[in-house]
């Protein structure tokens, strides 16, 4: 189970024959809206100009 946006989600991992897939199923209040972005985290490295501004 995973908690995102204050809601509980069951996470399932499997394949569709040729690709690995993940399914996220909300366990309650599934008609209420929740926005969650899933993907790689942005880089935390700062540019030289951002470091010099500190």
Secondary structure, DSSP 8 states (H G I E B T S, - for coil): -EEETTEEEEEEEEESSSSEEEEEEE-S-TTS------S--------HHHHHT-
